[in-house]
Amino acid sequence: MEMTDSLPGTAVREVKEETGLDVEITGLVGTYTDPRHVIAYSDGEVRRQFNVCFTARLVGGRLAISDESTELRFVRPEEIDQLPMHHTQRLRIRHFLEHRVRPYLG
């Protein structure tokens, strides 16, 4: 997040940078924090993970690999369980697919 960005603005910019797609933010899935979720990157950077997960609508752009992505594709909801991912990512996706009335606050 840049100092001049809003949270939704950051999400729009990051989606564009990482996927080549243009999106419009439509809602909030939730906020996700877990003090035990620490990520150590290959360059030596270590940080505690937190996430603000938005819903969005695709409005343009073209799917393209970037310096921040290695593989991009659309998958059907029934394929998600077959994909390797961290349990915290799986939780956010599950909450989105449940179409919750209120955002998750955790």
C-alpha positions as CSV (number, residue, x, y, z in Angstrom):
1,M,0.0,0.0,0.0
2,E,1.4,3.4,-1.0
3,M,1.0,6.3,1.5
4,T,-1.4,8.0,-0.9
5,D,-3.6,4.9,-1.6
6,S,-6.9,3.9,-0.1
7,L,-7.4,0.2,0.7
8,P,-9.8,-0.3,-2.3
9,G,-7.4,1.7,-4.5
10,T,-4.5,-0.5,-3.4
11,A,-6.5,-3.6,-4.3
12,V,-7.3,-2.2,-7.8
13,R,-3.7,-1.3,-8.4
14,E,-2.3,-4.6,-7.1
15,V,-4.6,-6.7,-9.2
16,K,-3.5,-4.7,-12.3
17,E,0.2,-5.0,-11.4
18,E,0.0,-8.7,-10.7
19,T,-2.5,-10.0,-13.3
20,G,-2.9,-7.3,-16.0
21,L,-6.7,-7.2,-15.2
22,D,-8.7,-4.1,-14.4
23,V,-11.2,-4.5,-11.6
24,E,-13.8,-2.5,-9.8
25,I,-14.2,-3.2,-6.1
26,T,-17.7,-4.3,-5.2
27,G,-17.6,-5.3,-1.6
28,L,-15.7,-6.7,1.4
29,V,-15.2,-10.4,2.2
30,G,-13.4,-9.7,5.4
31,T,-10.3,-8.9,7.3
32,Y,-7.9,-11.7,8.2
33,T,-5.1,-11.6,10.8
34,D,-3.3,-14.5,12.5
35,P,-0.2,-13.7,14.7
36,R,1.1,-17.2,13.9
37,H,1.0,-16.6,10.1
38,V,4.6,-15.4,9.5
39,I,6.0,-15.4,5.9
40,A,9.7,-15.7,5.2
41,Y,10.5,-14.7,1.6
42,S,13.4,-16.0,-0.4
43,D,15.1,-12.6,-0.3
44,G,15.3,-12.8,3.5
45,E,12.3,-10.5,4.2
46,V,10.1,-11.8,7.0
47,R,6.7,-10.3,7.8
48,R,3.5,-11.1,9.6
49,Q,0.6,-11.6,7.2
50,F,-2.7,-9.8,7.3
51,N,-5.2,-9.5,4.6
52,V,-8.2,-7.3,3.6
53,C,-10.1,-9.4,1.1
54,F,-12.4,-7.6,-1.3
55,T,-14.9,-8.7,-4.0
56,A,-14.4,-7.2,-7.4
57,R,-15.9,-7.1,-10.9
58,L,-13.7,-7.6,-13.9
59,V,-13.9,-4.4,-16.1
60,G,-11.0,-4.9,-18.6
61,G,-7.4,-5.6,-19.1
62,R,-5.7,-8.8,-20.3
63,L,-4.5,-11.7,-18.1
64,A,-0.6,-11.5,-18.1
65,I,2.2,-12.8,-15.9
66,S,4.2,-10.1,-14.1
67,D,7.3,-9.9,-11.9
68,E,4.9,-10.7,-9.0
69,S,3.2,-13.7,-10.5
70,T,4.3,-17.1,-11.9
71,E,1.0,-18.6,-13.1
72,L,-2.4,-17.1,-13.7
73,R,-5.7,-18.8,-14.7
74,F,-9.4,-18.8,-14.0
75,V,-10.7,-21.9,-12.2
76,R,-14.2,-23.1,-11.5
77,P,-15.2,-23.2,-7.8
78,E,-15.4,-27.0,-7.8
79,E,-11.7,-27.1,-8.9
80,I,-10.4,-25.0,-5.9
81,D,-10.0,-27.9,-3.5
82,Q,-7.5,-29.5,-5.9
83,L,-5.2,-26.5,-5.8
84,P,-2.2,-26.3,-3.5
85,M,-2.6,-23.2,-1.2
86,H,-2.1,-22.0,2.4
87,H,-5.0,-22.7,4.6
88,T,-5.6,-19.0,5.2
89,Q,-6.1,-18.5,1.5
90,R,-8.5,-21.4,1.4
91,L,-10.5,-19.8,4.2
92,R,-10.8,-16.4,2.4
93,I,-12.0,-18.2,-0.8
94,R,-14.5,-20.3,1.2
95,H,-15.9,-17.2,2.9
96,F,-16.3,-15.5,-0.5
97,L,-18.1,-18.6,-2.0
98,E,-20.5,-18.6,1.0
99,H,-21.9,-15.2,0.0
100,R,-21.9,-14.1,3.6
101,V,-24.2,-11.2,4.6
102,R,-21.5,-9.6,6.8
103,P,-17.7,-9.5,6.3
104,Y,-15.5,-11.8,8.4
105,L,-13.6,-9.9,11.1
106,G,-10.7,-12.0,12.3
